[in-house]
Amino acid sequence: MNTIPKVGFVSLGCPKASSDSERILTELRAEGYLISPNYEDADLVVVNTCGFIDAAVAESLDAIGEALAENGKVIVTGCLGAKADVITSAHPSVLAVTGPHATNEVMAAVHLHLPKPHDAYMDLVPPQGIRLTPGHYAYLKISEGCNHRCTFCIIPSMRGDLVSRPIGDVMQEAERLAEAGVKELLVISQDTSAYGVDVKYRTGFWQGRPIRTRMTELAAALSELDIWVRLHYVYPYPSVDEVIPLMAAGKILPYLDIPFQHASPRILKAMKRPAAAENTLARIRAWREICPELVIRSTFITGFPGETEDDFQQLMDFIDEAELDRVGCFTYSAVDGATANNLPDHVPEEVKEERRARFMERQADISADRLAARIGQTMTVLIDEISAEGAIGRSYADAPEIDGVVVIEEGADLVVGEFVNVTITDSGEHDLWGELV
């Protein structure tokens, strides 16, 4: 009897890269390959890379080097794979290099370097596929690529223009995940608001009925699965206004992940950000009037080329008025290939860092105040982890791994993946503490 070949897998980068990894892992298991949790037992290793910023490139190259040192047979895929010369110059012994969302190409390389005899009894995979996330939540990728050309970003050069998945396929995947016990779906893409633009919002079908390929209709259909639905990477187009009533009605989570990036009109124009001319503060106020429970998370960049102290002060004034719940901030990184690198008046590193520190100090106070306002509230919490000290979960206001948590000290007997009601008793800058109701 032939030994079943084993593939090791290293997945780096964002949730969209993780979704690509899940597709490759699903295909490997569907064909009967086993997945090895360590280098020494694997017959070869696939490394899914990130190449968005210099630190991610370095991490990816280090991971490839480690896999080569520990195993020797390595296939590389992912965003850094779009720059094959960077990989092969650093690690010429890799077996193959493919770009992002390249399941077929990865499988072809696996077939070439690790062929597997067919086994009718082993070539099976669960209907929901192979997932890297815990069993109670999953990422649902609805499109690939992006039509924007933000000057600090090289994603379109690596992942291409927007390609929306057929809405029927998306809904079938979501349905399978719900049937497998997933309690929360995190909708992801490069630009969730643009879903369907490339196909002119073509009508698809799910369960025999027509549904337009559009964010609002997708959110409404997902709400029928009776699980948490969380929207990520939402650009502030007017179409976002349409999903706020769905949140107010409790159909999807009142949570928006919107990458604003800056507030100075001059810097937004230099960034070539979409919706730069929108009156963002007015729209945030309107959203909160319709859905007072709305939580908004965002990311910002300090030290973009040409950013003056006045531009930065506009950003500080914006966060004071917007009072966003969750915020991340990064200093501008001159990513190889980004057009912003050619802009004049680059900001010194120490100024970038000093502005970032000031920004995060101000935002920490805002986040702490908004969390403190929840003391005394009773919230539904999804349990992520159990330890001897208690349980750790998340409310609707918390996306996994990027936001805060709710700590339940008397929750050691709870079960991962269950919903519980918790009365909030204390808060910090990022997290909440509570007691079971």
N, C-alpha and C positions, 0 to 999 in steps of 0.2 A: 504494500500500500504506500502511495506517495505521501510524503510529508506535506501538509498544507502550508504554503508560503505565508510568511508574516511580514507585515509592513509597519514600520514605525512612523509616527506622524508628529510634526511640530507645527503648531498654528500660532502665528504672530499677527499683530495688527488689530484692526477695528472689528466691530460686529459683522460688517459686510464681508471681511476676509474670513471670519469664523463661519459665516454662511457658506462661502465657497468651500471651506474645509469640510463642512458637513456633507455637501454634495459629493465630494471626492470620497469621503469615508463611506457614504452610503453606497456608492458605486463599487468600491472595493469589497464591501461586505456582500453586496448583491451578487458579485462574481465569485464569492467564496473565499476571498483572502481573509486572513485573520489580522487583527490590529494588535501590534505589540506595544506594551506600555513602557518598554525600555529599549535602549540601543542594542544591547548584547544579544537579545533574542530575535531581533528583526533581521530579515534577509536584505532589506534595503529601507531607506528612510526618505520620506517626502517632507520637505520644509516649505511651508506656505509663508511667504515673506511680506513685509511691509516696506514701502519705500517713500513714504510721504514727506518725512523730514530727515535731516542728517542723522539724528539720534536713532531713528527707526532703521535707517540703512545700516548703521553700525551694528545695531542689535541683530539685524537679519544676517549680516555677514558673519558675525560671531556665532550665531546659531548654526549656520551652514558649516563653519569650521569645526564646531564641536561635534556635529553629526558625522562629518568626515573622519575626525580623529577617533571617535568612539565606534563607528560602524564601517565607514569606508565607501559605502554605496549610497549616493544621495541624488535625489531628483528635486529640483527647485521649481517652485511655482509662485504666483502672487504678484503684487504690484512691482516689487523690485525686479521681478523677472522680465518686465517690460524693458529693462536696461540690462540685457544679457551680458554685454561687455563688462559691466561693473562686476558681475558675479564671476564670470570666467577669468577675468584678469586677477581677481583675488583668490579664486578657487578653481583652477583649470581642470581638476579631476572630477567635477560633478558630472553625473551621467547625462542629464538633460536639464534644460531651462525653458520654462513656459511662462507666459504672462498671467494676468488675473482672469478669473472666471473661465478657466480653461480645463474643465473636467475631462473632456475627450482627449486633449493632448497629454494630460497627466496619465490617463489610463493607457494611452498608446505607449508611453515611455515605460510604464510598469510592465505592460505585456512584453515589451522588447527585452527588458533586463531581468524580469522575474515572471516568466510564463507559469501559469497554473493549470494543471489538469482539471477538467470539469468534474465536479462531484455533485450529483443530483441531490444528495442528502444534506450537503453543507452549504450550497449556494443559495442561502436564504437571507432575508433582511426584514426587519419589522416594517409595517406599512408607513410609519412616520419617518423612516430613515434613521441614520445614525446622527446623534446630536452631541455637541460638545458642552451644552448647557445642562443643568440639572433637569430632572424629569418634569418639574412643575412649571418651567417657563421656557420659551423658545423664541428665537428671532425668525421673523418672516420677511424675507427679502422680496420686494415687489418690482424692482427694476435694477438695471445695470447702467453705469455711465452717467454722464451729466452734460447738459447743453451749455452750461455757463463757462465763462473763461475768466474766473477770478484770477487776478494777477499774482496772488501768492500761492496758487494751487497748481499742481501738475496732475491731478487725478484724471481729467479728461484725456491727457496724453497716454495714460496707462490703461484706463478702463473704457475709453471711447465715449461717444455721445450716448444720450439717453436711449435705452431700449427697455420698454415696459413689458413685464410678463403678462400674458393673457390673464384676465381677471378670473376666468374659470379655473385655470391652473392654480392661481394663488389661493382661491377659495377652497379648492379640493385639498391643497396642502394644509391649510388652516383647519379644515374639518378633520383631517386625519390626526393632526396634532391634538385637537380637542378630544377626540375619541380615545387617544392614547393617554389621556390624563393631564395634559398641559393645562395649567390654570391661568397663564398670562402669555399673550402674544405681544412681542415688541416689533412693530412694523418699521423696517429699515430700508434705506436706499441712499443714493447720493442726494436726491432731491425729491422727497415724498410728495410735496405739493404739486410737482410736475407730472405725477403719474398719469399716463395716458396721453400726454401732449403729442408724443411722437406718432401715435396711431389715431390722432384726432378723436380721442375719447370713444373709440370703437366699442360697440355693444358686444359683450360676451354673454356666456350662459353659465349658470350655476343652478343645479337642481332643477333644470328644465325651464328656468325663467331668465329673462334678459336683464343684464346689469351693465351699465356703462363703465368703461375703464377709466375711472376717475377717483380721486382720493375720497370725496364725500360719499359716493355710492359704495366704495370699498369699505369704508368705516361703518356705514350703516349695515352692510351685509355681515361684516365680522361681528357686529354687536349681537347678531342672532345666535351666535355660538354660546352665549351666556358665560363668557370668561372675560378676564381683564384684557383690554386692548389698549396699547400705549403707542402713541405716534412719535417717531424720532425723525430728526433731520428735516423739519418742516420749514420751508422758506415762507416769509410773511407776505404771500400774495393775497389778493382779495378773496380767493377761494377758501382761505383758512376760516373766514367769517362763517362759512357754511357748516363747519364741523363743531363750532362752539355750542350751538343748540343741542347737538347730539350728546355733548359732554354734560350740559345742564340737565338733560333728561336722564342721565345715568346710563346711557347706552355704551359709551366708551369712556375711558378714564379722563378726567379733567386735567390733562397734563400735556404740555407742548414743549418739545425740544426744538428751539429756534436758534440757529447760529447767527446772531446779529453781527458779531465781529467788531463793530465800532459804532460810534454815534456821530462823529464829525462828518457832515456832508462832503467835505473836501476829501477826507481820507476814504470814505465809502466810494466816492467816484474813482479815486486812484486804485482802489481794490477791484473796481468793476463789479461791485456787489449788486445782485438783483434787488429790486424794491428799495433802492437807496433813497428815492424821493418820497417814499411813503411817510405819512405822519405816524411813526411807529408808536409814540407815546399815546396818541389819541386812540389808536386801535387797541392798544393794551387796555386802556380804560374802558373802552366799549366791550371788549371781551369779558372783562371782570364784572361789568354791569349785568351781562347776560348770565355769566357763570361765576359767581363769587368764589367758588372753591377752586378755580383754575390755578394750577401751579405751572410756572414757566421756568425752564432752565435754558441757559444759553452759554455761548463761548465768545471770548473777545481776544483781540490781539493788541498788545502794546508795542510801541517802537516800530510801527510800519514806516517804510521810507518816507521822509517828508513830514512825519508827525511832529508838530510843534507842541509846546506846553499848552497853548490855547486849544489845540485839537484834543489833547489829553484831558483838559478841564471840561470840555464838552462831553467827553465820555463819562467823567466822574459825575457831572450834573445829570446825565442820563440815568445812571444806575441809582442815584438818589431819588429821582422821580419815578422811575419804573418799578423799583422795589421788587426785583426779580428774586425768585425763591432759591434757585440753585445756579451757580455761575462758576465757570472755569475760565482761566486766563493764561495765555501763552505769550511769550515774547516772540517777535517776528524772527523767523528762521529763514535764511537765504537758501531755499531749496534749489538744488541744481536743476535748471531748466525752467524755473518760474520767471515770468516776464517782469515781476516786481524787482528782481535783482538789478535790472537796468535803470530803475528810477533813480533820480538824484537825491541827495541829502539823506543818506542812510544815518540812522540814529545809533550813537555809540552803545555798546553792549551794557555798560554800567547804567546808562540812562534808561534803556529798555527795562532792565531788572528793577531799577528804583521805581519806575512807574508801575510795573506789575505789582510790586510789594505794596505800594500805596493803594492801588486798585483793590487788591485782595483784602487789605486791612479794612477798607471801607465796606466792601461787600460782606465781609465776615460779620460786621455789626448788623447789616440789613438782614442777612440770613438768620442770625441768632434771634433778632426781634420777631421775625415771621414765625420761627419755630416756637418761641416762647408764647406766642398767641395761641398755640394749640394746647397748652396746658389746661386740663379740665375737659377737653374734648374726648369723645369716644370714637375711635377709628377702626376700620377693618384692616387687618394686617395679614399678609401672606408670609408664612413661616419659611425661612431659607435655611436655617441652621440651628442645631440643638447642641448644647454643651452642658457640662456639669453646672456651669454658672447660670444657665437659663437658656432662653431662646432668642434668636435674632431674626427679625422679619422686616418687611417693608410695607409701607402704606401706599396708597395711590400716588403719593407725592414723590416716591423714590423709585428710580430705575435701578436695576441691579448693577453693581460695581462702580457706578459713577456718582450716585447720590448717597444720602445718608441711610441710616437704618433705625428701626425701633427695637430697643432692648427690653425684653420681658424677663425680669430676674426670677420669677416663679414659674417659668415656662419649660422646665426640664422635661416634663412629661408630654409636651406637645409633639406633633408629627410634622416633619418637613413636607411642605406642599399644602397644608391645610390653612383655611381662613379662620381667624379668631377676632373677637372684638376686644379692644384694649383701650383703657382710659389713660390718657397721657398725664404723667405726674411730674416730669422734669424734662429739660431740654438743654442743648449745648449749641455750638456753632453749626454742627452738621447733623447730629443725631437726637433722637427722642428716647425717653424711658417711660414705661407704662406698666399697668397692672391689668391682668385679665379681668374682664367683666364677669 
